[in-house]
Amino acid sequence: MDRANSHQDMNDKKPYAPSADRNREVILAALTDELTDTDHVFEFGSGTGQHLCHFAANRTSNTWQPSDLAVRIPGINLWIADSGCLNILPPIELDLNSELPISAHATVCYSANTLHIVSWPLVDRLFLHAATLLPAGGKLCLYGPCKFDGKYTSEGNRAFDQQLRNENPDSGIREFNDLQALATRHRFSHKSTLDMPANNQFFVWERIGT
């Protein structure tokens, strides 16, 4: 989700998030380590659409499915149109509280900077949707800040968490053990945690066969 600090570009009216430009290369590298050439990637919370278009341009053998709230779809479409990428499907309007479209499918699910923004019930819904979409062996890849055993990875993250909770009590940096409990309940096995710049992590869970 690359919507943080977004503003409108006065030249082409596309939404723009500076943070998406800063972290796109490291996320792309982490994703590339997890993707095969035939993977179909479903992104929860595509935000401005910057991440997805950059990834699609660099991973042309993969199919990319953006999704987000209805209000963000026009901006995502502007980025897709400008990208010229033919491997991006039309964005799906999706509130995490809603049901997935019947036509939706994926072998990899991905989301960035989502878990600390949405409420905890919606974090649960994201895992549920990923479990619904993914076959056995499919991967759920999530990027963002996290706490471990109740401890922040930096003082900056502690201050950021307090800011989030002041603005919305339902938001906040999540505890990894809580995420792992959700993952287990939805039949995901933790595969890896990669430390990323700016005190973020890149998590990979793998769907367990039924």
GINOR-V454272 format. One record per residue. RES is the residue in three letters. SS is DSSP state (helix for helix, strand for strand, loop for the rest). PSI is psi as a letter, one per 20 degrees, with the letter a starting at -180 (none if undefined). Layout:
res: {RES | RES}
ss: {SS | SS}
psi: {PSI | PSI}
This chain:
res: {MET | ASP | ARG | ALA | ASN | SER | HIS | GLN | ASP | MET | ASN | ASP | LYS | LYS | PRO | TYR | ALA | PRO | SER | ALA | ASP | ARG | ASN | ARG | GLU | VAL | ILE | LEU | ALA | ALA | LEU | THR | ASP | GLU | LEU | THR | ASP | THR | ASP | HIS | VAL | PHE | GLU | PHE | GLY | SER | GLY | THR | GLY | GLN | HIS | LEU | CYS | HIS | PHE | ALA | ALA | ASN | ARG | THR | SER | ASN | THR | TRP | GLN | PRO | SER | ASP | LEU | ALA | VAL | ARG | ILE | PRO | GLY | ILE | ASN | LEU | TRP | ILE | ALA | ASP | SER | GLY | CYS | LEU | ASN | ILE | LEU | PRO | PRO | ILE | GLU | LEU | ASP | LEU | ASN | SER | GLU | LEU | PRO | ILE | SER | ALA | HIS | ALA | THR | VAL | CYS | TYR | SER | ALA | ASN | THR | LEU | HIS | ILE | VAL | SER | TRP | PRO | LEU | VAL | ASP | ARG | LEU | PHE | LEU | HIS | ALA | ALA | THR | LEU | LEU | PRO | ALA | GLY | GLY | LYS | LEU | CYS | LEU | TYR | GLY | PRO | CYS | LYS | PHE | ASP | GLY | LYS | TYR | THR | SER | GLU | GLY | ASN | ARG | ALA | PHE | ASP | GLN | GLN | LEU | ARG | ASN | GLU | ASN | PRO | ASP | SER | GLY | ILE | ARG | GLU | PHE | ASN | ASP | LEU | GLN | ALA | LEU | ALA | THR | ARG | HIS | ARG | PHE | SER | HIS | LYS | SER | THR | LEU | ASP | MET | PRO | ALA | ASN | ASN | GLN | PHE | PHE | VAL | TRP | GLU | ARG | ILE | GLY | THR}
ss: {loop | loop | loop | loop | loop | strand | strand | strand | loop | loop | loop | loop | loop | loop | strand | strand | strand | helix | helix | helix | helix | helix | helix | helix | helix | helix | helix | helix | helix | helix | helix | helix | helix | helix | loop | loop | loop | loop | loop | strand | strand | strand | strand | loop | loop | loop | loop | loop | loop | helix | helix | helix | helix | helix | helix | helix | helix | helix | loop | loop | loop | loop | strand | strand | strand | strand | strand | strand | loop | helix | helix | helix | helix | helix | helix | helix | helix | helix | helix | helix | helix | helix | helix | loop | loop | loop | loop | strand | strand | strand | strand | strand | strand | loop | loop | loop | loop | loop | loop | loop | loop | loop | loop | loop | loop | loop | loop | strand | strand | strand | strand | strand | loop | loop | loop | loop | loop | loop | loop | helix | helix | helix | helix | helix | helix | helix | helix | helix | helix | helix | helix | helix | helix | loop | loop | loop | loop | loop | strand | strand | strand | strand | strand | strand | loop | strand | strand | strand | loop | loop | strand | loop | loop | loop | helix | helix | helix | helix | helix | helix | helix | helix | helix | helix | helix | helix | helix | loop | loop | loop | loop | loop | loop | strand | strand | helix | helix | helix | helix | helix | helix | helix | helix | helix | helix | loop | loop | strand | strand | strand | strand | strand | strand | strand | strand | strand | helix | helix | helix | strand | strand | strand | strand | strand | strand | strand | strand | loop | loop | loop}
psi: {o | l | i | p | k | q | r | p | p | i | g | j | j | q | q | p | o | h | h | h | h | h | j | h | g | h | g | g | g | g | g | h | h | i | q | r | i | j | q | o | p | p | p | p | m | i | c | h | i | g | g | g | h | g | g | h | h | i | m | i | i | q | p | p | o | q | q | a | q | h | h | i | g | g | g | g | h | g | g | g | g | h | h | j | p | i | j | p | q | p | q | p | o | o | p | h | i | r | q | q | q | h | i | p | r | q | i | p | q | q | q | p | l | g | h | i | g | r | r | g | h | h | g | g | h | g | h | g | g | g | h | h | h | q | r | p | i | q | q | o | p | p | p | a | q | q | q | o | k | j | p | q | i | r | h | g | h | g | h | g | g | h | g | g | h | h | h | o | i | i | r | q | p | q | p | g | h | g | g | h | g | g | g | g | h | j | l | q | p | p | g | q | p | p | p | r | r | k | l | r | q | o | q | p | q | p | p | p | q | none}
